[in-house]
Amino acid sequence: MSVVVDFQCAYDGDIPDESLFTQWAEAALDEVNEDCELSIRLVDETESAELNGQYRGKNGPTNVLSFPFDAPIKLEPRLLGDLVICVPVVRKEAQEQGKAELHHWAHMVIHGCLHLLGYDHIESDEAEQMETLEIAILHQLNIANPYEWQGVES
């Protein structure tokens, strides 16, 4: 299986190396077992807030937005959709939660990729399934459980 990441950076500032985004996406998409492609776009708070308002009806920026693509026919490689990640929000959350910034970046990419695969966390049983999978994928990358921070487990 190969994962192609169309990487777009609309943020002016330091970001993790592009190869890390591919590594994190590959870890999340290992279960797909077919060639697939997705876009990851890094944005500022303004663009994130506009998209969050337009597509989710929520005010303000958010860490990651997922836009799954449901192809009407089978495509090769499989087009999964788009992730839009807000750089300032991810940085702020990592700092507030006392996490290594790269670990939080990995979590956001993995979380977004799982949404592209159809996972969700609206209902508690869905949230538990998605979080368990996130924890397992992050563990493979030697990253601690993201839901345990500052001694608090969600």
C-alpha positions in Angstrom: 0.0 0.0 0.0 1.2 3.5 -0.7 -0.1 6.8 0.6 0.2 9.9 -1.5 -0.1 13.2 0.4 -0.8 16.4 -1.5 0.8 18.8 0.9 -0.3 22.4 0.9 1.0 25.1 3.2 -0.9 28.3 3.4 0.7 29.3 6.7 3.7 31.6 6.9 5.9 30.2 9.7 7.7 27.2 11.0 6.0 23.8 10.5 7.0 20.2 10.9 8.9 18.6 7.9 6.5 17.6 5.2 7.8 14.0 5.3 6.4 13.7 8.9 2.9 14.3 7.6 3.2 11.5 5.2 4.6 9.2 7.9 1.7 10.0 10.2 -0.9 9.5 7.4 0.7 6.2 6.5 0.4 5.0 10.1 -3.2 6.0 10.2 -4.1 4.5 6.9 -2.3 1.2 7.3 -5.6 -0.6 7.7 -6.8 0.6 4.3 -4.6 -1.9 2.5 -4.9 -0.1 -0.9 -3.1 2.8 -2.6 -4.7 6.0 -1.5 -4.3 9.8 -1.7 -5.3 12.7 0.5 -4.6 16.4 0.8 -3.3 18.0 3.9 -3.5 21.8 4.0 -1.9 23.9 6.8 -3.7 27.1 7.5 -3.9 30.1 9.8 -6.7 30.9 12.2 -8.6 33.1 9.7 -8.9 30.3 7.1 -9.7 27.7 9.7 -12.5 29.9 11.2 -14.0 30.6 7.8 -14.1 26.8 6.9 -15.3 25.9 10.4 -18.2 28.4 10.1 -19.1 27.5 6.5 -19.0 23.7 6.8 -19.7 23.0 10.5 -21.7 26.2 11.5 -19.2 26.8 14.4 -17.5 30.1 15.2 -13.7 30.3 15.4 -10.8 28.2 14.3 -10.4 24.5 15.1 -7.5 22.1 15.2 -8.4 19.9 12.2 -11.2 19.7 9.7 -11.8 16.6 7.7 -13.5 16.6 4.3 -14.1 13.0 3.1 -14.4 12.3 -0.6 -17.0 9.7 -1.6 -16.2 8.8 -5.2 -19.2 7.7 -7.2 -16.9 5.1 -8.9 -13.9 3.2 -7.8 -10.7 5.2 -8.3 -7.1 4.2 -8.2 -5.5 5.4 -6.1 -8.4 5.7 -3.7 -9.1 9.4 -3.0 -9.8 9.8 0.7 -10.4 13.6 0.9 -8.8 16.6 2.5 -7.5 17.6 5.9 -7.2 21.2 6.9 -5.1 21.8 10.0 -4.8 25.1 11.8 -1.1 25.6 12.8 -1.7 28.2 15.6 -4.4 26.1 17.2 -2.3 22.9 17.2 0.6 24.8 18.7 -1.6 26.4 21.4 -3.3 23.1 22.3 0.1 21.3 22.6 1.4 24.0 24.9 -1.8 24.1 27.0 -1.9 20.3 27.4 1.9 20.0 28.1 2.4 17.8 25.1 5.4 17.6 22.7 4.2 19.7 19.7 5.2 17.0 17.2 3.2 14.4 19.1 0.1 16.6 18.9 0.7 17.2 15.2 0.8 13.4 14.7 -2.4 13.0 16.7 -4.2 15.6 14.6 -3.1 14.0 11.3 -4.1 10.5 12.6 -7.4 11.8 14.0 -8.2 13.6 10.7 -7.3 10.5 8.6 -9.6 8.3 10.7 -12.4 10.8 10.0 -11.7 10.4 6.3 -12.1 6.6 6.8 -15.5 7.2 8.4 -14.7 7.1 12.1 -16.5 9.6 14.3 -16.8 10.5 17.9 -20.3 12.0 18.2 -21.7 9.0 20.2 -19.8 7.7 23.2 -19.3 4.2 21.7 -18.0 5.7 18.5 -15.7 8.0 20.4 -14.3 5.0 22.4 -13.6 3.0 19.2 -11.9 6.0 17.5 -9.8 7.0 20.5 -8.7 3.4 21.0 -7.6 3.2 17.4 -5.8 6.6 17.7 -4.0 5.4 20.9 -2.9 2.2 19.2 -1.6 4.0 16.1 0.2 6.6 18.1 1.7 3.8 20.3 3.3 2.3 17.2 5.0 5.7 16.7 6.2 5.7 20.3 3.8 8.5 21.2 1.9 8.4 24.5 -1.9 8.3 24.8 -3.0 11.8 23.8 -6.1 11.6 26.0 -3.9 11.4 29.2 -2.4 14.8 29.8 -1.5 16.7 32.9 -2.6 13.6 34.8 -6.2 13.7 33.5 -7.7 11.0 31.4 -10.8 11.8 29.3 
